[in-house]
């Protein structure tokens, strides 16, 4: 039956067209970046006689030796690097464009290209095969870097304005704008004390400038006239290894066959875990030792993720690379403390942004929140702690249930039936029995304004199991539909989705939810564009993109209202 297009379909189609335009723009920019890399590569081989004698090997654009913030990650994604969205790990490197990177020549230098200029990193001249996790720190002197920077001096009273004001003529020429200092922690100080003559009537300070882009003569003349600036001798900056980004250290130590170094890691509590590629596995202990040294004191354990997330509890195996054999972590998320064993429960740091979104935009104070796949309870504990929400939850993993309860107690939450009730069992049965469970829970507490109303279903039901969440939706047919619910419960379904030739990822996810609620044409025939149909039943369907799961594969959250009409239709009542 052909139906007219509703506003939600029109919005999805507009979003799809915008997304297609963005992809075309990214493709054009990627081509431009490729040309820029070619020019940089040619420059590396013609810069000097030294460069001709010792050719450079080139690392792809955006494979910088730096930890990138969220805005930088989004910028890099527009310039052709791997897509990164809603990543809330404590620290992260960005991946290079080409994962099959190979050095051009077998020499000891790596040339890191950026949008402005090249940064050359020299590998250690020692036999790299002899360096291991036990002795790499003995090469600390060789790992140091010394940069010679130009400088000027100005009276101390002008320092604050010149460094902080957006109209400062010197701001874009400061030393910390150089790519060599990107990722250096702590950051270098661009203002230094200056030895001056006793007859100077004003205290002057030295300002370190970039050696990559020198101040034009007219700008320096302005500084002289208005701020009494003077040119000073060059100033040497020493960067010890403990201030350098991990990738820069690894680029100097790892041999050619292990280049480029590992591109990312995630920190959960005191545990850092990496996904080592085949060429890195043989140097795992060395990589782990460097990470442990560089990320102290917050890091005590470094592990390698072995295999994919799997099994009934969605966990993964890990191998210890460095540090303590201790996986029980304490994670603080927006003031809430969570305690769990990383080996025994599923945890995704990247969902922190989604949990914050739900708290700000969906949950209201003192509402009832149900969660069929609660895990260690990060979303629920934050809702109970910050907004006083009542919680009824479930998870198949008994360890996750216990960690959820224990973390709630340690956050001062009353873990009792009717307030914060978590069970271990099958999610389908949990959803089916939810109405009856709410009635039983509320009957054990005195009647007051603060207790759960026995006649109400939860205000929100979370189904965060992207592998198969839509298949659990048929359990909603067991919910009572005889009463008018105002407002009806809001269901939030997280699922993987891939777009096709006709539909966006969001449209595919909505159709999956529709098929889970009301299969159309049997399970062997896929139905399409059913968002309008759900809206006709009062569902008020919305879809949001959460994060990338794989190339072309997204996690989508589809939210809809479990209206009385929908529930009656699921129960076989096709007449109002």
N, C-alpha and C positions, 0 to 999 in steps of 0.2 A: 504494500500500500504506500503510494507516494505521499509524502507530507511536505508542507512548506518549511522553509528554513526559519528557524527561530533566532533570536538575538545571540544566543550562545554559539550557534553554528557559525553565524556571521563573524563573531569575534574570533573564533578559532581559525577561520579561513584568513582573516586579516592578519592574525599572528603568524600563520604559516607563510603568507606572502612576505611579511617583514623578515621572517627567519631566512627565507630563500634569498632575499636581497642581501642580508648580512653575510650569508655564505659566499655569494658572488663577490662582495666587497673583500672578504677575507682571502678569496682566491687571488684577486688582483694584487692585494697587498703582499700575499705570499710570493707572487712572481717578482714584485719589486724588491722584496727582501732577498730573493735568490740572486737577482742581478747585483744587489749591493754586496752580497757575500763574494760573488765572483770578482768584483772590483777590489774588495778588501784582500782577497787571496792574491790577486796580482800585485797589490801594494806591498804585501808581506815579502814577496820575492824580489822587489825592486827598491826597497827602502834604502839599502846600503850594501856595501861590499860584504859586510858581515852576514847580512841576510842571504846574499847569494851563496856564500860559503857554507852556511848552515840553514838550509831551507826550513820553513815553518810548517807544521801540520796544523790543520784548521779544525776547530771545534765549531759546530753549527751555531747559528744565531740564537740568542737567548739562553744558551747553556752557560750562564754566568756563574762565577764563583760567589754566590750570594744567597742569603735567605730572602725570599720575596714576600712582601705583604700582600694582602688581599687585592688592593688596587693594582699593584704591579702584576699579580697573576692574571687579572682580568685584562690588563693592557697586553700582556704577553700572548694571551689566548687570541686576541685580535690580530696579532702579527704572525700567526701560523704555528705556534707551539701547541702542545697538547692541551685540550680544553680542561679548565679547572673551575669548578663552581662550588660554592658553599663549603670550601675546605677549611676546617677550623682546627687542624692540627697545630700543635704549638710551634713547630718549625717545619719548613718544607723547602726543597729545591724544585726548580722547574725543570721539566724534561726537555731535552733537545728535540728539534723538529724531526730529525732522522734517527730513528732508533738503531739503524744499521750503520752507524757512524764508523768510519775507518780512517786512521791517520794516512796522510798523503805520503809522508816520508818517514823513514825510521831514524828520526833524530830526537834530541832530548828537549826540544822546546814545544810548547803548545801555545798557539795564538788564539786568545779568546776575543771574538769580535763583538762589538756592541754597535749601537746606532751612531756613535760619535767617532770612536777611534778604537784601535786595537790594544789589548793588554797582553803582553807576553809573559808567560810563566815558564820558568826554567826548571826542568826536572833535575833531580839530584844527579851529580856526576858519579856517585858511588855505584857499585854493582847492585842493582835494585833487587836481584834475586836473593840477596843475603839479608834484606831488611824484613823483619817480622814484627809480631806484636810485642816482643820482648825488648827489642833494641832500637825501635824507630825513634824514640825520644832522644837517643844519643846523637841524632843528626839535627838537633834543634838549631844549632848555629847555621847549618846549611839551609834550613827551612826559612830563616829570617829573610826579610826583604827590606832593602833600603832605597828610598826614593829621594831624589834631590829636587826641591821645590823652590820656585821663585817666591819672593816675599816683598812686602812693603811695610812701612810703619806709619802710623797716624797717632795723633794725640788720643789719649785714653778716653776722653769725653765723647769722641765720635764713634767709638767701637760699637756701642749698642745699636745706633741707628743704621750704620753701614751693614751690620749683620742681620738685622731683623726686619728692616723696612722693605716692602716689596718694590719700592722705587729706587732702591740702592743701586748705584751704577756698578758696584763690585760684586753683587750677590751671585751672579752666574759664573764668576771667575774664581770662586773660593775653592780651596783644595779638596774639600769633602765632596765636590761634584764629580770628581774623577772616578772612573770605573774601577781603578785600582783599589779604591777605598770602599767599594760597595760590599756590604756584608761584614766589614771589619767591626769587631765588637771588643771593648767599647770603642765608640767612634773617636777619631782623632780630634784633637783640639786645634782649631785653625788660628786661635789667638794665643800668642806666646809672649813671655816677658822678653824685654830687649835691654841688652847692656848699652847704656848711653852715657854720654859725657856729662860731667858735673855741671857744665855751664848751660845745659838744656833747661829752659825755663818751664817745660811741660813734660809730664810723664807720657812716654810714648809706648805703644804696644806693636808687636810684630803680627802681621796678618799673612798666613800662608795661602798661596795662590795655586791654581791649577797649572800644571806644566803642559797640559794638552791644548789649552786655548789661552793664549797670552792676551793681556789687556791691550786694546788698541791705543795708539798714541793720544788720540783726542780724549779718550776716557781717562787716561792717566793724567793728562793735562787738567781735566776737570777736577780730579782728586787732589792734584797739587794746589790749585787755586782755591778750592772751596774747603778742603779738609786737611790741607798742609801735609799731604802725603809725600813720602820719600822712598825711593828704591833702596832695598837692603840686599845684603849678600844672600845667596841661596841657603836653604835650610834643609838639613838631612833628617828624614823621618825613618825610624826603624820600626818595622812591624814584626814582632815575634810570632812564632807559630800559634801561640795560644790566643792570639787576636784574629787569626785568619779563619775564613769560612772552611768548613770541612772539605768541600769539593776542591778548594785550592790546595790544601794539604795532600789530599788523595791524588790530585793530578801530578804532583811532584814525586810522590812515592811509588804509586802503582806502576808496574811495567806497561809496555805498549799494548800487550794482549788484553789488559784489563781496563783499557781506556775506551770511552769516557767513564769516569767513576760513577757509582750509584747516584741516581738523580733525585731520590726522595726518601723520606722516612717519616714516621709518625711517632709522637711521644704520648704515652698514656700513663699518667702518674710518673713513677720513676723508671718505667720501662720504655725503651726506644726499640721499635721494630722496623726492619727494612725488608725489602723484597729483592734479594740478590739475584742477578742474572747469572747465566751459566759461566760467563767469563770472570765473574767476581767471586764465585763460590770458593775457589782455591785460596783466595785472599781474605776470606770471611773474618778470621780471627784478627788480622791486621786492621781491617776496616772497622770492626767492632771496637778494638782498642783505641783507635783514633776518635771515634764517636764518643766513647766513654770519657776520654781525656778532655775533649773539646766541650762537652755538654755538662760537665760537672758544675755545681754540686747537685743539680736537679735529677741527673741520670745516674742510676746505680746498676742497671741491667740493660744489655743490648742483645736482641734476639733477631734471628732470621726467620721469616715466615716460610714454612714448608708446605707447599701445596695450596689448594684453594679452600675457601670457607665451605664447609659441608657437614654432613651428618644431621641427625635429628635436632641437635641443639645449635647448629650453625657456628661451630667453633673451628679452629684450625691448629695444626701442630706447629711448634716452633723449636728452633735449635739455638742454644746459648752461644753467643759469640764472645761476650766479654762481661765482666762484672759478677754480681751475685746471682745465685740460682733462686731468685725470689720473684714471684709473679703476682703476689697479692698487692694490689695497687690502691692508692687513695687519690681519687680524682675530684677536684673542686670545679664545679661548673656553676657560675653565676651565684656564688655564695653557698651552694648546696654541696655537701660532702657525700661521695659515693665510694663504697668499698666493695671490691670483688677480686676474684682470681681471674686474671686475663686468659688463662688456659681453659677455663670452665664455662665461660659465658660469652655471648656475642656482644661486641662493643664497636661502635662506629663514631669516632670523633666528629666526622663530617656532618652528622645529624644534629649537632649542637645548634646550628642556625635554625633548623626546622623546629626543634623543641622551643626555641625562643619565639619563633613566629606563632606557634600554636598558643603559647601563653599570652602573647600580646593581642592576637587578632581573633582567637576562637574561644578560649576559656574565659568564663566570667567568675567572679568571687562566689564561693560556696556552691558551685555547681557539682554535679555528680559525673565523674569521669570513669569510664570503663575501658579496659585495655585487654584484648585477648592474647596479645604477644608482648608482654610487658618487659621481658628481659630482666635486667638488674634495676629497672624502675626509675631511670633518670627523669623521664617526662613526668611520671606520677609524683615523685617526691618533690620536684620543683613546683608542680601545680598545688600540692597539698601545703607546701611550706610557704609559697609566695601568695597564693590566692585563697587558701583555706578550703580547697576543693575536697570533696569526699571521693574516695577511691575504691573501686572494686575491680580486681585484675586477675589475670591468669597467665601462666607460662608452663610449657611442657617440661622445662628444665628445672629440676628440684633445687639445684645449686643457685640458679638465678632467683628463684622465689625466696630462698633464705637470705641471699645477699640484699634483695630488695627490702625485706622486712627489717633486717639489721641496719641498713643505711637509713631507713625511715626513723627507726628508734634513735639513732645517733644524731639525727637532725631535729629531735624533740617532737616528733609526730606521734600521736596516739595511735598505736597499731592495734586496733580492736575492730570486731565486726560492726559494721555501720559507719565506720570512719575511714579505716585504711585496711581493707580486706583483700588479701592476696592468696590465691589457691594454685595448686599444681595439678594440671590435668589437660584434657583435650580441649582445644579452642572451640570446636564446633558445639560440643556439649555445653561449654561455658556460655556461648552466645544463645543457644536454645533455652537455657535455664535462667537467663539473666533476669527476666521479669520476676520470676518466682523467687530468685535469690535476693533481689532487692527487697521484696516484701518480707522475707524471713529475716534479713539483716535489720530492717527497721523495726520489726516487732520485738526485738530484744532490747531496744532502747526506749526510754520514756518519751512520750509525745511532747514535742516542743518545736519551736521555730527552727532549732538547729539540727534536728534529726531529719533523716531522709524520708521523704514522703513515699509511703508504700505503694501508692497508686501510680507513681511515676517511673518510667524507664529512665536510664541515664541520659544526661544532656548530650554527651558525646561518647561514641564508641570508636576506638582506634584499632585498626587492623594493619599493623606494620610488619607484614611478612611478604615482601615483594615477589618472592618466588611463586606464591599461590594464594594470595589474599582473596581474590575474587571468588574462588571456589567455596569459601566459607559463608558467602552471603546468603545462600539458600536457607541457612539456619534462622534467618530473620522471620521466616514464615511462622515460627512458633511464638512470636511476640504478640501480645494482645492488641487487637485492633478495634475493639468495641467502643472505646472512648475516643473522643476528640482530644488530641494532644497538642497543646499550645505552649511553646513551640514544639514541633516534633523532634525526636532525637536526631542529632547530626552524626552521620557515619563518615569516617575518614579512612579511605582504602588506599594503601600504598602498593604499587605494582610496577613491574618492569614493562616497558613498552617500546616497540620499534615502529617508526612510521613506515608507510608504504606509498605506492604511487598515487593513491587516492586520499589518504588520511595522514594527518599529523600524528605525532606520538600521543598528544593529549586526546585526540579523537579515538585512537586505538584503545587507550586506557578506559575511556568512557564506555566504549562498546564492550570491553571485557567485563566491566562492572555490570552493565545491562544484562549480559548473558549470564552472569552469576546470579542475578536477581530473578530474571524472567527469560529463560532460554527461548529463542525464537527459531523455529525451523529445525529443531533438533541439534544435538551437539556436533553433528558432522558438517553442518552448514554454518559458516560464519555470517553473522549479521553485522550490518554497518550503519553508521550514523544514527544511533539510537538515543542520543542525548536529548533530542526533541521529545521523543516518546516518554522518557523519564520525567521530563519537565511537565508534560501533560498530566502526569500522576502526582504533581506537587512536590517533586524531589529537589528542585532548585540546584541543579548540578553545577559544580565548579571543578576545574582541573588546574593544578599547578605543577610546574616542573621543579623537582627537588634537587637532583644532581645527575651527573653522568655516571653510568655504571660500566659502560664499554663503548667503543666507537659505534655510534648510531643507536645506542641502547640507553634509555633514560629511566630514572625512577620518577614516576608521576603519582601525585596524590589527588585522588578523585573524592571530593566531598559531596554528599547529598543528604537530603532529609528523608528519614524513614516515615513518610506521611501515612496517614490512615488509609488513603486510597491505595498506595503502593502495597501495604501489608495485606489488605483485603484482596488485592489482585494476586499476590503471591499465594494466598490461601485458597484461591480458586473462585472467589466471588467476583464475577465480571460485571455485576450490576450495582449501581449506586442505590 
